Amino acid sequence: MPSKNAEKFDVIIIGAGPGGYVAAIRCAQLGLKTAVVEKRKTFGGTCLNVGCIPSKALLAASEKYEDAAHHMKDMGIETSVKLNLKTMMKHKTDVIDANTKGIEFLFKKNKITSIEGEGSIVAAGKVKVGKNTYETENIIIATGSDVISLPDIKIDEKRIVSSTGALELPEVPKKMIVIGGGVIGLELGTVWRRLGAEVTVVEFLDNILTGMDGEIRSEAKKIFAKQGINFKLSSKVTGAKTTASGVTLTLEPASGGKSENIKADIVLMAIGRKPYVDGLGLDKVGVKLNERGQIITDEFFETSIEGVYAIGDVITGAMLAHKAEDEGVILAEMLAGQSGHIDYDCIPSVVYSWPEISSVGKTEEQLKEAGVKYSVGKFPFMANGRARAMGCMDGFVKILADSKTDRVLGAHMIGPNVGDLISEVVTVMEFEGTSEDIARICHAHPTLPEAVKEAALAVHKRSIHI
């Protein structure tokens, strides 16, 4: 039974991360009485508090620092640079505060009820928070994901840190080891490398950025190595010994062989994330999980229990904030009686290193495995006038199109601002457009997007500037 002071809602969302808070706003816009349960003191989940937003603040700040310290002199700007890490961290905190307070304002604007505490599902239509039980027509699970560690290696957030600890280091480490060559490890490793750390990335597989286009992965590794990041690929971590002064890791070849020890001041554990479903009471109410611990849902995001839904990192698919947001909007619209649609082949991913890396759709490896006949168009930023003027000529744009229909099947980019450039291709793909469509669009000159046009022209071997 609900407690005396408990209200009844149309929708209760557990989790105020990107999926949860966006779903809440859209539900409220559509006239649904909405509440959000959040255990943090602030909204935004991992992304805004200890993930996407603070990491991008440090990436932007460290990029400016490195430019001023090493690259601006090439353009005739000579200066003496000193790092003030305390002020840089304050910049990060200010960015977090502005974003989380922005969500708080949006909740008030849309009359969304905020319930602080850990929520659990006690039955279909009932969510318990503390001593109160709230009734609702629909429950949305949007609790996100948590850090994965290796067996017998404890993250203490002092010497062996997760992404959260890596955003709070009180000083620049002399040596940092990053376990995992994925997006999180490379972004945060890049931050501390720019600020003066000697960074080594240890990866179990034979290349970095698993799942991305193979050519992009190889180019990225080459560029990162040129920037000063060391790589130990095809290597597994078998042990860690922590002392007051640092960490000694024991490594072995992934295929087996002689072990070696490497030392660092700080070790960043970045081997991936797992769905956060602890304490939700899913087993008690019968919500089914798959072998990876993800919540099983149908095409309408409904779980095995009627009226209980899930979105974002807790279900299958890429663990991306914008994927969770889109799912939240679509689910809200379906709950309000409308229809929604998401094309998972049109969800872009971005690595916010420098140069940036972005991707959407199928990779060459996926197309080959599926037996799809395709054409490739590539264009290097070295041949782009704006990139040369900026002094950012590393990388290229690659577009993959169906050989018969010319429909764009994927795009993969590494270079300046490609996190923004990918949006043009995403738009074309959403409308089932072709490489010819991109090639026929007039792009302003001189701009970086011209590289996208040239890559589209290259699909049919008619690039102008190369």
C-alpha positions in Angstrom: 0.0 0.0 0.0 1.3 3.5 -0.7 2.2 5.6 2.3 -0.1 8.5 3.2 2.0 11.1 1.6 2.7 9.2 -1.5 1.3 10.4 -4.8 0.2 8.3 -7.8 1.9 9.0 -11.1 1.5 8.1 -14.8 5.2 7.4 -15.0 8.0 6.9 -12.5 11.5 6.9 -13.9 14.3 5.3 -11.9 17.5 7.2 -12.8 18.1 10.9 -13.8 20.9 10.3 -16.3 20.6 11.3 -20.0 18.0 8.6 -20.7 16.0 9.2 -17.6 15.8 13.0 -17.4 15.1 13.3 -21.1 12.3 10.7 -20.9 10.9 12.6 -17.9 10.8 15.9 -19.7 9.2 14.4 -22.8 6.6 12.6 -20.7 5.8 15.8 -18.9 5.5 17.7 -22.2 3.0 15.1 -23.3 0.8 15.6 -20.2 1.9 12.6 -18.2 2.3 13.1 -14.4 5.9 12.2 -14.0 8.3 11.5 -11.2 12.0 10.7 -11.2 13.8 8.8 -8.6 17.6 9.6 -8.2 20.0 8.5 -5.6 22.6 11.3 -6.4 22.2 14.8 -4.9 22.4 16.2 -8.5 20.7 15.2 -11.8 22.5 14.0 -14.9 23.8 10.6 -13.9 27.3 9.4 -14.7 27.4 11.5 -17.9 27.0 14.9 -16.4 28.5 14.3 -13.0 31.5 12.0 -13.6 31.6 11.1 -17.3 30.8 12.8 -20.6 30.7 16.4 -19.4 33.6 16.7 -17.0 35.9 14.6 -19.3 35.1 17.0 -22.2 35.8 20.0 -20.0 39.3 18.6 -19.2 39.8 17.5 -22.8 39.1 21.0 -24.0 41.2 22.6 -21.3 44.2 20.3 -21.8 44.0 20.7 -25.6 44.3 24.5 -25.1 47.2 24.0 -22.7 49.1 21.7 -25.2 48.4 24.2 -28.1 49.8 27.1 -26.0 52.8 25.1 -24.8 53.8 23.4 -28.0 51.9 24.4 -31.2 51.0 28.0 -31.2 54.6 29.0 -31.9 54.2 27.4 -35.3 51.7 30.2 -36.1 53.9 33.0 -34.7 52.5 33.1 -31.2 55.2 32.8 -28.6 54.2 32.5 -25.0 55.3 31.1 -21.7 52.8 28.6 -20.3 52.2 27.3 -16.7 49.7 24.7 -15.7 47.4 25.6 -12.8 45.7 22.2 -12.3 43.5 23.5 -9.4 42.0 26.2 -11.7 41.5 23.7 -14.5 39.6 21.4 -12.1 37.5 24.3 -11.0 36.6 24.9 -14.7 35.5 21.3 -14.8 33.4 21.6 -11.7 31.8 24.8 -12.9 30.8 23.1 -16.1 29.2 20.2 -14.2 27.4 22.6 -11.8 25.9 24.6 -14.7 24.7 21.5 -16.5 23.2 19.8 -13.4 21.5 23.0 -12.3 20.1 23.3 -15.8 18.3 20.0 -15.5 17.0 21.0 -12.1 15.5 24.1 -13.7 13.9 22.0 -16.5 12.4 19.7 -14.0 10.7 22.6 -12.2 9.7 24.1 -15.5 8.0 20.9 -16.6 6.5 20.2 -13.1 8.4 16.9 -12.7 8.4 15.5 -9.2 11.9 14.6 -7.9 12.3 11.8 -5.4 15.7 11.5 -3.8 16.9 8.1 -2.8 17.4 4.6 -4.2 14.4 3.2 -6.0 13.3 -0.5 -6.2 10.4 -2.1 -7.9 8.3 -4.1 -5.4 5.6 -5.0 -7.9 4.2 -3.9 -11.3 3.2 -0.3 -10.8 4.9 0.1 -7.4 8.3 1.8 -6.7 9.7 1.9 -3.2 12.0 4.7 -2.1 13.1 4.6 1.5 9.9 4.0 3.6 7.5 5.3 0.9 5.9 3.2 -1.9 4.7 5.1 -4.9 2.1 3.9 -7.3 2.3 4.5 -11.1 0.9 3.2 -14.3 4.4 2.8 -15.9 7.9 2.3 -14.6 11.0 3.2 -16.7 14.3 1.8 -15.6 17.1 4.2 -16.7 19.8 3.5 -14.1 22.8 3.5 -16.6 26.0 1.5 -16.1 28.9 1.1 -13.8 32.6 0.5 -14.1 34.0 -3.0 -14.7 37.2 -4.1 -13.0 39.5 -7.1 -13.5 39.4 -10.0 -11.0 41.5 -9.5 -7.9 42.4 -5.9 -8.9 40.6 -3.4 -6.6 39.8 0.1 -7.7 40.7 2.4 -4.7 40.3 5.7 -6.5 43.8 6.7 -5.2 46.4 4.6 -7.1 44.1 2.4 -9.2 41.3 4.6 -10.4 38.2 4.4 -12.5 37.2 7.1 -14.9 35.7 8.9 -11.9 39.0 9.0 -10.0 40.9 9.9 -13.2 38.8 13.1 -13.3 39.8 14.1 -9.8 43.6 13.5 -9.6 45.2 16.2 -7.4 48.4 16.3 -9.4 49.7 15.2 -12.8 51.2 11.7 -12.5 54.7 11.2 -13.8 53.6 7.8 -15.2 50.1 6.6 -15.9 49.0 3.2 -17.2 45.7 2.9 -18.8 44.2 -0.6 -18.8 41.9 -0.8 -21.9 42.3 0.8 -25.3 38.7 1.9 -25.7 37.1 5.3 -25.8 37.2 6.2 -22.1 40.8 5.1 -21.6 42.1 6.9 -24.7 40.2 10.2 -23.9 41.4 10.3 -20.3 44.8 9.1 -21.1 45.0 11.9 -23.7 44.1 14.5 -21.0 46.9 13.5 -18.7 49.4 12.9 -21.5 48.9 16.5 -22.6 49.4 17.8 -19.1 52.8 16.0 -18.8 52.2 12.4 -17.9 54.0 9.5 -19.6 51.0 7.3 -20.6 51.1 3.7 -21.5 47.9 1.9 -22.8 47.7 -1.8 -22.1 45.2 -3.6 -24.4 44.3 -7.3 -24.5 43.5 -7.2 -28.2 45.9 -6.5 -31.1 44.5 -3.0 -31.7 42.7 -0.2 -30.0 39.1 1.0 -30.3 37.4 -2.4 -30.6 34.4 -2.3 -32.9 35.4 0.7 -35.0 36.4 0.5 -38.6 39.8 -1.2 -38.9 41.4 1.5 -41.0 40.3 4.2 -38.5 41.7 2.1 -35.6 45.1 1.7 -37.3 45.3 5.4 -38.1 44.3 6.4 -34.6 47.0 4.2 -33.1 49.6 5.7 -35.4 48.6 9.3 -34.5 48.4 8.6 -30.7 51.8 7.0 -30.8 53.2 10.0 -32.7 51.7 12.2 -29.9 53.6 10.2 -27.3 51.3 7.5 -26.0 52.9 4.1 -25.6 51.0 0.9 -26.4 51.3 -2.6 -25.1 48.9 -4.5 -27.3 47.9 -8.2 -27.1 48.8 -8.0 -23.4 46.8 -9.1 -20.4 47.1 -7.8 -16.8 47.5 -10.7 -14.4 48.2 -8.8 -11.2 48.7 -5.5 -9.4 50.6 -4.5 -6.3 49.9 -1.2 -4.8 52.2 0.8 -2.5 52.2 4.3 -1.1 54.2 5.5 -4.1 52.6 3.7 -7.0 51.4 0.5 -8.6 53.3 -2.4 -10.2 51.3 -4.3 -12.8 52.2 -7.8 -14.0 51.6 -8.4 -17.7 51.6 -11.4 -19.9 51.2 -11.9 -23.6 47.5 -12.5 -24.4 48.4 -15.8 -26.0 50.5 -16.8 -23.0 54.2 -16.5 -22.3 56.7 -14.8 -20.1 55.4 -12.1 -17.7 56.8 -8.7 -17.1 56.3 -5.9 -14.6 55.6 -2.3 -15.3 55.3 0.5 -12.8 53.2 3.7 -12.7 52.1 6.4 -10.2 48.5 5.9 -11.3 46.6 3.1 -13.1 43.4 3.9 -14.8 41.0 0.9 -15.2 39.0 1.4 -18.4 38.1 -2.0 -19.7 34.4 -1.2 -20.1 31.1 -0.8 -18.2 28.3 -3.0 -17.1 24.5 -2.4 -16.7 23.7 -1.0 -13.3 20.8 -3.1 -12.0 21.8 -3.6 -8.4 19.1 -3.1 -5.7 16.3 -2.6 -8.2 14.6 -5.8 -7.1 14.3 -7.2 -10.6 14.7 -10.8 -9.6 11.9 -10.5 -7.1 9.4 -9.1 -9.6 10.5 -11.3 -12.5 12.3 -8.8 -14.8 14.5 -11.0 -17.0 18.1 -10.3 -17.8 20.3 -11.8 -20.6 23.7 -13.5 -20.1 25.4 -10.1 -20.1 23.3 -8.7 -17.3 21.3 -6.5 -19.6 17.5 -6.1 -19.2 15.7 -7.9 -21.9 13.1 -5.7 -23.7 10.9 -6.0 -26.7 10.7 -3.5 -29.6 8.6 -1.2 -27.4 11.3 -1.2 -24.6 8.9 -3.2 -22.4 10.5 -5.8 -20.1 9.1 -9.3 -19.2 6.8 -7.5 -16.8 3.9 -5.5 -18.2 4.2 -1.8 -17.5 7.9 -2.0 -16.7 10.2 -0.5 -19.3 14.0 0.0 -19.7 16.2 2.3 -21.8 19.8 3.3 -22.1 22.9 1.4 -20.8 20.8 -1.2 -19.0 19.5 -2.7 -22.3 21.3 -4.0 -25.4 23.2 -1.6 -27.7 25.8 1.0 -27.5 26.3 2.6 -24.1 26.0 6.2 -25.4 24.1 9.1 -23.8 22.5 10.2 -27.0 21.2 6.6 -27.7 19.6 6.7 -24.2 18.1 10.1 -24.9 16.5 9.0 -28.1 15.1 5.9 -26.5 13.7 8.0 -23.7 11.9 10.3 -26.1 10.5 7.5 -28.2 9.3 5.6 -25.2 7.6 8.7 -23.7 5.8 9.3 -27.0 4.6 5.6 -27.1 3.4 5.8 -23.5 1.4 8.9 -24.6 -0.2 7.0 -27.5 2.0 8.2 -30.2 4.4 6.2 -32.3 8.2 6.3 -32.2 11.1 5.0 -34.2 14.9 4.6 -33.8 17.4 3.4 -36.4 20.3 1.9 -34.5 22.4 2.1 -37.6 22.1 5.8 -37.5 23.5 6.5 -34.1 26.9 8.2 -34.3 29.8 7.6 -31.9 32.6 10.0 -31.2 36.0 9.8 -29.5 36.9 13.3 -28.2 40.6 13.0 -28.6 42.6 15.3 -30.9 42.2 14.6 -33.7 38.6 13.5 -33.0 37.3 10.2 -34.2 33.7 9.6 -35.3 31.7 6.8 -36.8 28.1 5.9 -37.9 26.6 2.9 -39.6 28.5 -0.2 -40.8 32.2 -0.7 -40.8 34.0 -2.3 -43.8 34.6 -5.4 -41.7 30.9 -5.7 -41.0 29.9 -5.2 -44.6 32.4 -7.9 -45.7 31.2 -10.3 -43.2 27.6 -9.8 -44.3 28.6 -10.2 -48.0 27.4 -6.7 -48.9 29.0 -5.2 -52.0 30.0 -1.7 -51.3 32.1 1.2 -52.7 34.5 3.3 -50.7 35.2 7.0 -50.9 38.1 8.6 -49.0 39.5 12.0 -48.7 42.5 13.1 -46.5 42.4 16.3 -44.4 45.8 17.1 -45.8 44.1 18.1 -49.0 41.5 20.3 -47.3 42.4 24.0 -47.3 40.7 24.8 -44.0 42.5 21.9 -42.2 45.8 23.1 -43.5 45.2 26.6 -42.4 44.3 25.3 -38.9 47.4 23.2 -38.8 45.3 20.1 -38.3 46.0 17.8 -41.3 46.0 14.3 -39.7 43.3 11.9 -40.7 40.6 11.4 -43.4 36.9 10.9 -44.1 35.7 7.6 -45.4 32.2 7.0 -46.7 30.8 3.5 -47.5 28.0 3.2 -50.0 26.0 0.3 -51.5 27.6 -0.6 -54.8 24.2 -1.1 -56.5 21.9 1.6 -54.9 24.6 4.1 -53.7 22.8 4.3 -50.4 25.2 5.4 -47.6 25.8 2.5 -45.3 28.4 4.0 -43.0 30.9 6.8 -42.5 34.2 6.8 -40.5 36.3 9.8 -39.8 39.4 10.8 -38.0 40.5 14.5 -38.0 39.6 18.0 -36.8 36.1 18.4 -35.5 34.8 15.2 -37.0 32.5 14.8 -34.0 30.5 17.6 -35.6 31.1 16.6 -39.3 29.5 13.2 -38.7 26.0 14.8 -38.3 25.7 15.5 -42.0 26.1 11.9 -42.9 23.8 10.8 -40.1 21.1 13.1 -41.5 21.6 11.7 -45.0 21.4 8.1 -43.7 18.2 8.8 -41.7 16.6 9.8 -45.0 18.1 6.8 -46.8 20.2 9.1 -48.9 23.1 8.3 -51.2 26.7 9.4 -51.6 25.5 11.3 -54.7 23.2 13.3 -52.4 26.1 14.4 -50.3 28.3 15.0 -53.4 25.6 17.3 -54.9 25.2 19.5 -51.8 27.0 22.8 -52.0 29.5 23.1 -49.1 30.9 26.5 -48.0 34.6 27.1 -48.8 37.0 26.9 -47.1 35.5 24.6 -44.5 36.2 21.2 -43.0 32.8 19.8 -44.2 34.2 20.0 -47.8 36.2 16.8 -46.8 32.9 15.0 -46.4 31.7 16.2 -49.9 35.0 15.1 -51.4 34.8 11.7 -49.8 31.3 11.3 -51.2 32.6 12.3 -54.7 35.4 9.7 -54.2 32.8 6.9 -53.9 32.5 7.3 -57.7 36.1 8.2 -58.2 35.6 11.9 -59.0 37.1 13.8 -56.1 38.2 17.3 -57.3 41.0 18.1 -54.9 43.0 14.9 -54.9 
